[in-house]
Structure formats: structure tokens, C-alpha cells
Amino acid sequence: MLDFRPPLDSPVLLWFMDTIFPLYCKVKLHDTRIKVVDGALERFKTLDGHRAMLCPNHSNVNDPEVMYGFGREAGEHFNYIAAREVFDYDHGSNGWWIQRMGTYSVVRGAADRESFKMTRKILSQGPKKLVLFPEGEISRQNDTLMALESGAAQMGLWALQDVAKQYGEEKVISGERTIFILPMAFKYFYPEDITSTLGNTLTNMENRLGIKSKPHSLVVRMRQVAATLLDALEKEYGHRQGETLNERMMSLRRFILENLARVLRVDLDQSQRELEWVRVLRNKLDDFVFEDEAIASDYQKDVHQHQEQKLKLYYHDLNRVVNFISIYDSYVSEHMTQERLAEVIDRLETEIMGHATSKGPREVLVEAGEAIDLSRYYLEYKKDKKRVVQIVTDQIFGQISGMLQKLEKMRQPRFIPD
């Protein structure tokens, strides 16, 4: 069932989290330090008293905590939107916690009316700003930005229509009443040399895979682990095609996705990238798993639950594909910093060992872009909604991409030799 989970903001819990947050970053986030770059807070502060949606890139599972840390520095608490399944983690305790931190649920790909209503309410009435990650998926790539979903721009413009109904169109057109979208960027890096830890992690994976030969180069060892893992998965799925590691990995990913598409009876757009296929298929799975059963008979519920248990197994396949998307020739050979190598090793470690381990103290650079005033697009949006949504989405993408490039130049990278 959709089973919407609303935000249940707890002032006491938020105060407690503000108090212990430095310790939380030290212990729970394995010594992660959040560094807001010069000018970011000032750009954020231009939104004081305004309704706004904050849209960062989403490369890491800890991005919500980083956003919380930014809000703590800015003296604000935010509302957040998260996929419905996240509320069931840790036997539901995760949901209890994040709801009281201001988070509410959305079922991706479904007509989650309660979630849409909550989003429009928060954006049009406040008082808090809303955090929404426009990539939809965790990209697991610190250096790149995948194509954005249109939901951020669409929700913002829908909410602006609500503002116009409440206060009058003339106040929206003049900009007296408006909603802003603030693109933001996060960049993770390791300020210390972590090559020894990366080597130890590779050793653990090599031992589990039965690899005896251990070349000197970390990059060569990573490729060897990836190739050995790929051999095992190709046997498991009964599919092998291509000569190079890149060709074989791509072929297996597509085989997994196309097989699931047949099961779900989904036609995949061949012009789209694999991560976009993942979105479509995950949305379809979510749509079935969280289908509203309010009018179903007891027998229909039993049939649905039986099928649901079978389909839930495919979530692992989708996560596996996302893990492997960053393992391709150009990504693991170009600009091989220790951060990029750590990203790829994290993917392999998650698959082989069950979870990724900490590689060392991290810093996260946080940047804020220039706020996008949606009132400037209101009249045009009324004439051509689809085109304006795409224009705003492109602006968000362009700003985040530019900020990621800027943040890359703000650190001294450590390159890993082949």
C-alpha cells in the first residue's frame, strides 16, 4: 500500500541532533567534516523569509546528513522527501527517526497524491524550506551528475500555481509572492592518503574471490577484482557477451535490466541511459509493491502479497546494476584520483563483502548556486508547461554541473598510478 508517512517534526529531537551533530559526524559518519565554501551561506541567506526548494546532487548515501549540517550552520531546519522504502530500514526505526527530523515519504512512479499534496503545501505555505534531490537515485559518482528528473521543477511550478490562487496572480507575476529553487553541490574527498586502506580492502576482496596473484598497482588489482567478479556473475545469470571488461559489464547490465523489463512488461527507451532505465524499472516496482489495496478483497491481497514477495527480489538486481554503472573504462582510467578509486572499490566491496567500509576521514565541500525565481516563468508556464519545466530543469543541471567543476579545482587531488 502507499501508506504515506508524513513529517512529524519534533523540536526536542531536532535540538538534540543539533547538540550532538559534531559527535554524530565523527562516529556515525566515520569522521566526516562538512565545509561550506565561502559565499554559499550568503547566497542561501538571500532566501530568508522566502519559500524555497533546495536541490543538491546526490552522489552519496550521507547526502541528507550533509544537508542537515548545512542547515545547522545556516540556523535552519528543513523538510525532506525520501523514497517510501527508506522508512522501513532497520525494521522501521529509521522511519521513526527521519519522520521526526522533518522527512516524509514518496512512492516513486506512483500517483502518490498525499505526498504530492504535502510537497505543494510545504512549498506554497512553508514555513520550512524543502530539500529534494533531483537526480532521484544516488548516482554513486562524486565527479559527475546524471540527468535530472523533472519532478523538482514540476513540483515547484505546481506550488507556484497554488500561491497564485491564494494571493492572486498579479502578486506572483510581480515577484512579490514567489518560490525559489536553489541548486546546490556536494563534493566528497579524503584529505589524507588512503592508499594503504584501499590496498587492505582489495586484499579482503581478493581473498574472498580466491585471487592469488596480487599485482603492485592498486588500479590493476581493482580491475582484476572486477573481472573475477564479472566472471562469477556471468555464470550466475547465464549471460556472457563482449570481449573487453567494459563490453562485458555493459552487456550484463543491459541483460539484467531488459530481463526485468520483460517481467514487468515495460518498454525501455533505447535512447535513454542505463540509470534512466533503472529509474523506470524501480518506479514500476514501487508502483506494484506499494499499490493501494484499499478496495481489494482478502483473497486479492493474498495474491498481491505473494507476487510482491517475488518482485521484491528484483530490487537487488537494480542495486547491483547501479553499483556497476561506475565501473567502465573511461571512469576507471581517466582522472584516477584516490576518491574515484575509492568509489569503485566501494561498489565492488558492497557486492562482494555485503557493505562498504570506511576508507578514512572525509571532507565534504558544500556550495550553493544562484536562486532560480520561478515567478519569472509563471506566464510562460501557463502557455507551455512542458517546455518551461525542461528549461528550469536544465538550469538546475547546468548550475550543479558547474559547481562540481568549481569544487574539483578547490582541492589538491592525489592521483593513483596505473
N, C-alpha and C positions, 0 to 999 in steps of 0.2 A: 504494500500500500504506500501511497505518497507520504503519509504520516509526517506532515510538516512540523519542523522543530523551530519555534520562534526564538528570538533573542530574549534572554531573561537577565538583563544586565543587573549585576549585583555590585553596588557601591563598595560594600565591605570587601568582597573578593578582589575588586579592581584596586582598592587601596592596598590590600595585602600584596598583590602582584607587583604593584609599583615599588613597594618596600623591598621585596626580595629579588627583584628582577636582575640586579648585577650578579647575585649568587646563582640564580637560575641559569644565566648565560654561562657562568663558569662551570657549573656542574652538569646540568641537563643538556646544554648545547656544546659541551666539551670545549670550554674556554673560547667562546665566540665573542668578539668585540665589535660593537656597532659604531661606525664612524660616519657621521653626517658631514658631507663635504661643505665647504664654505659656500654660502649663498642659498643652500637648499631650504633651510629653515625660513629665511627671509621670503623666498618665493612662496612657500607654504603659508606664511603668515598673511600674505595678501588675500587669502581666502577667509580670514577671520570674519565670522558673522554671516558667511555665505553657505549655501547648500553646495555640496561638492562630492564627487566620486574620485577616489584615489586609485590609480591604475598602474601598479608596478609590473615588471616582468616576473616570471615565475619559474626560476631555474632550480629551486631547492626546496626540500620539504620544510625547512625552517623559515621560509619567507614570511609566514604570518607573525612569527615571533619578532622578526626583524622589523616588520611594520609596527608592531606594538611598541618596540623600543624607540622607533622614530616618534611615535605619538607621545611617548613618555617624555622625550626631550622637548617636544613641542607643547607639552602641557595639555594634551587632549587624549580622550579615549574614542575609539572608532567602533562602528558596526562592521561586521564581516559576513561574507556569504561563502558557504562551503558546500561541497557535494554531500548529499544525504548520507552516503555510506561512512563518511568520516565520523559521524556521530555514534556509530556502532563500534568503533575501535575500542580495544581494551574492555570488552564486554559492556560497553555503554558508558564507562566512566569518562571517556574523552568527550562524549557529547554533553554530559552534565557540566563539565568544566568549561568547554568553549561556549556553551549557551550563555552561561553567566558572565562570560567575558564579552558578550555582545554579538555572538555569531548565530546565524540562522541558516536553515538548510535550503538546498535546491536540488531537485531531481533533474539531472541533465537530460535533455532530449524529450522531456515530458511536458505536458501542459500543466505545470505546477503553479496553479493560479494563486495559491496562498503565498508562495514565495515571490511571485511577480508583484502581487499587491503590496507585500512588505517592502520590496525594493523601491517601488514607486512612492510609497508612503515616506520612507526614510529620506529619499532624495528630494521629495517635494515639501516635506514638513520638518525634517530634521528631528532633534537638534544635532545629532552626531553626523559626521561625515561617514561615507560608506567606502570600504575597501573591496575592490573587485579585481581579480587577476584576469586580464582579458585574453591570455593565451588559453585559458580553460584547463589545460593539462600542465603538469610540472614538466618542463622541457628537458631538465637534467643536463642542460648545456649552458655553461656560465658565460660563454663568449658570444652566443648567437640568440636571436629572437625568432621564434616560429610565427607563422601567420596568425593574426589575431582573429578571434571570433567577433562577430558584430554586436554581441549582447551588451557590451558596455555602452556603446554609442546609442543603441536602440533603447535601452532602459533609460538612459539619461534624457533622451528626447521625448519618450513617453511621459516621463515625470514632468518635463517642462510643459507639456500639454496640460497636466494636472494643475500646475502652477498658474497657467493662463486661465483655466476655468475658475480657480479660486480668487485670483487677484485682478483678472482682466487682461486681455491680450495686449492692450496698449502698454501696460507696465512691463510685460515680457519683451515686447518689441523695442522699447526704450532702454532695456537693460536694467531697469530698476529692480525687477524680480527675475532672477535667472538661476541656472545651475551650471556649475563648472566641472570640468574633468581635468584632473591634474595627472599627467603621465609621470611615472617615477621609475628609477632604475636601481637595481641591487647588483653589486659585483663582489663575489667572494674571492679571497685569496689567502694564501698562507705566508705570513711574514717571515717565517723561519724555514730552514732547509728541511724538507720532509722526505728526502730520497731514501733514507735508511728505513723509515716506516713503510714506504711504498715497497721497498725490497722485501721486508718481512711479510707484508701482505701477499705479495706474489709467491713467496715461499710456501705459505699456508695453502694457497690455491693449487700450486704445483703439486704439493704432497697429496692433496685430496684428489687431484686428477691423475695421479700416478706418473707425473712427468719427472724423469730422472735427470735429463740434461738441462742445466741452468746456465745459459749464456750470461756474459757480463753485463750487457746492455739491458737496462730496465725496459726500454721500448721493445726490444726483440723478445724479451721474456713475456711482456704483455701480449704481444702478437701470438706467441706460441700458446699461451693460456687460452686466448680467444679461439685459435684454430682447433685446439684439442676439445674445447667445449663445443664448438660448432660440429665437430665430428660426432660427438655423443648425441647432440640434438637432432642432427640429420637422420641418424639411425632411429631415434625415438619417433620422429614424425614420418619416417619413411620417404624422405624427400632430399635429393641432392641434385643441384644443377649449378653449373658455372665452374670456372677454373680458378680464379683468384679468390682470396678470402672475401674481398668486397663483393664480388658477384655472388658467391655462395650465401653470404649473410643476407644480402638484399633479396635473393630468391627465396630463402627460407622465411624471411619476414613476410613477404608478399603471399607465400603459400599459406601461412598461418592466418593472415587477415582474410584472404579470399575464401578459405575454408569456413571461417566463422561467418563471413557474409552469406555463404550458401545456407548455413544452418539458420541464420536469422532472416533469410530472404531479403537481403539488402543489395541493391545495385550500387557498386562503388564507382565513383567518377574517376576514370583513368587519368585525368589531367591533374588530379589532386596529389599532394604528397602523402607519405605513409602516416604521418602524425594526424593529418586530417581524416584519413580512413579510420584511425584509432578513435578519434572523436565521434565519428558517425556510428561506429560499432558499439562504443561504450554507451553512447546515448541510447541506442536501441536496446541494449541490455538493461540499462537503468529503467527505461520505459516499461519493460516487461516485469522486472523484479519488483518495482515499486508501483505497479499498476493499481489503480483504485479498485478495490474489491467490494465496495460498499453495497452494490446491488447483486453480488454473486451469491449463489446458493452454497451451502456447506460442501456439497459434492464438487462444485466448480472450484471452490477454494482449495480442496484437496488436490484436484488435478493440477491447478495452477502452481501450488507449492511443490509438487513433485517435479514439474517441468522447471520450476525456478531453481531447485537444487542442482539440476543438471547444467543449466545455463550459467550458474554462478561460477562453475569451474573454468569458464572461458575468460573470466577476469584475469586469471593468472597468465593466460596466453597473451592478453593485451598488455599486461605489465611487462611481460618478457619482451615483447616487441619494442615497447618504449625504451626499455633498458638497452636494447641492442641498436637502436637507431643512431646513437652517437658513435658506434663502432664502425666507422667506414674510413676508407683510405685517406681522404683529404683531412678528415678531422683528427686522425691519429698520426698524421705525418707533418702537417703544417703547424707552425707556431706551437711546438710541443713544449709548453711550459709545465711546471710541476702541477699546477692546478688542473690543466687539461688532462694530463696523465692520471691524476687522482680521480677525476670524473669518470674516466673509462674504467679504471680499476674498481671504483665503487660499483659500477654496473656489473662487472664480472663477479665481484665479491658477493653482491646481492643474489645473483643466480647460483653461484657455486656454494657459498657458505651460509646463505639464508638471510644475511643482512650485511650492511656496510659498516665498517668500524671507523672510529675517529682517526684522522691522519695527523692531527696536531692542532695547535691553536690557530684560529682563523680570525681574519678581519673582514667585515662587510662594509663596503663603501655604499652610501645611500645618497642618491641625487634626486632632486625634484626639477621638473621641467617648467615650461610656461603654461599657465592655466588656460584651458580652452573654454571660452564663454559660449555656451550653447544658444544663448538668446540671439546671437548674430546669425544663426542658421534657421531660426524659427519660421520665418516666412517662406524661405526656400524649401524647408522640410515639408510644409503643408502642400507644396506643389509636387515634389518628387522625393518621397520618403526614402526609397531605396538608395538613390544616388547620394543623398545627404548623409545617410548612415555610413556609407562607404567612405565619403570624404572625411568624416570625423574619425572613423576607424583608421584610415591612412595617416591622419595627423598624429594619432596616438602612437602608431607603429613607428613613424618617422622620428618622433621625439625620443622614444625609448631606445631605438637603434643608435641614434646619435649620442645619447648619454652613455650607453655601454661603450662606445668607441672612446669617448672622452675619459671615462673611468679607467679604461685599459691603459691610457697614457699617464695616469696618475701614480702608477706603481712601477717598481723595478722588477721585471719578471726574471725568474730563474728558469732557464731553458734546459731541457733534458736531452743529451746527445743520443743519436741513434745507436 
